[in-house]
């Protein structure tokens, strides 16, 4: 562990401002890389004798030391715990020949290879980056800094993305319908439109009229009723016909709230009917909205049979390669109806 002893001796000399010892430990042609805010080049300022009061008062407080052969990775922060740092030192025959310095950066050592280190001009990460890579000596170990748990939350580049999100997001109770919109086989574009429809955020003609945008307000499919969310997806004869075709039912009438409550209660299990109906329901809403826009902006139309064909296609694609128990009569019937091979 000679390398570790050498590096720790350097920190003691730096903090004591022992110039002679520092010169004995460092190679005359020391290679140095810096990653971090330009105003935080404390190590280089100490090594070059900068006279700034801030630089002079700064002390390196090592919190962890990890050795990989000739590479010594040291993590720490200043005495006030406001600035984090990681140093990767290369020690050869008791002399430090190279250092990579990372200030206010969460560092991950992804691999350690035998390749020749890149030159400073080749290695120039953005100061706002939150991770970096050290590649000097072959070693199967992977190392990750933990400074985010040791310094203040105000330090840039240290807090994990998840932690930042948890701090800034407005928290509410989970809604009942989230699992019928966001599920393993969901189709992103369909789920987004379904999500907006549930929240009543789609720009229907009724919404546009409320916003003061000139429109006749009538449904593009029936041209009889005001185009609200409930009418467009539940009450319009076009939507009813398509939904009845999906369910193979007749005379099915329900409000938007009832139609939303039903899948929330019935599609919780991992049965095939649940697996089929979740993407079918999302695609049904997505295609109605797409067909509505197609008729308004492109003056092109498709009938219910064409939309139903597309819904079946979406569902079949999502179920490709899945093991299905076709010995079950219900599953066999579903596979036959949806054309699932």
Steps between C-alpha positions, in 0.01 A plus 500: 500500500797731435295699250235581761763611750659730241169665412397554862840652570439744215171617653669556834771704330245702299291585806817589694625704203822291514645589161815289530309178569255573219789541254654171613174308444395651166673434169649804332293435187175421683204444266184665628134495381229716654123457480281750682424872539798710383489699824561184704850406383624484860751220451675661205506834681671340799749314281590813303513728804194717425456769764119527504369501858220257409748257346738539792231417759366197310596164656452153356326266746516139364193295592576180308806353329480213250799342327504323161863399444688822430176701494381658825151655501433741784165658575436782742380851560611822662460565873171680451356205301398741223735379225551136401799366308643177360866449410634210297876480558754287311798399714814353342795398721382722783457807276165642384511537122137580416183634661143538379302746709118521514329781691128489589460200273342162571762263358452144376797284402342291226816317394875502551687411181858470378461760228722807506324789674363767274655842485336791681367631168330166432350485848289808548162424662250775561512656849130419537549128444396280792717197427844425358722202422853406605685258271858423597562150634318173433289401801158331514384718791255786453508802728242771555529814706270551797562868557133580437429360847774703665475856374225761484215461252591832340818359348444486120542168325490291817134427571357203314229571245246297698570699816462830316168385352371386840585839647336717233197296394155560641385175660144366483330169571520245217199504270305179446544505123879522475543125441263497204692783334861426596563125492781273365348461152378858464538685171654838593314718249168333585559524875583870479176579315302282742664676794408842357144381430454377858619837630275674243796688355446421131404808292149389405278751322316568825835581666603722210172694526560554872842641409340748261617327182229521227346159423152364442561260788329204335639147498681424175358146495127560550474877444214505751634537853762727659842337483585445867732232629213281620313531172808436283615184676183359655171646377549557126353223283834463322679433832220273622514289185877459524487417873220248448709333232789471741289351778273304266206643687187686390313800638780581745458849638707651777637837604873575488529454878332158486716393206812605691391339826430166333854425372648625827301234684507217247845516334724454802587133451761358262243307298510509122179702482660765721820491294299545179250760617749748649679575171169463311333766717796740475523449124124551465528846659815583305351404162176688559700813576725440200200441271337818633812702407533319167146604401543860615847576365538259207138450392564125491283236663515141619202292610457295817617177334828660400563633849412164652749334265771740621415435865535125444832560330632706793395231750649214294834680476510551877435129560760363258718236665293470818410157639123457501310207648281414202351198680286748690175555310489873576859547383438295187195710416692825554788383282256408225313832516814717511691291247781425746727229360 
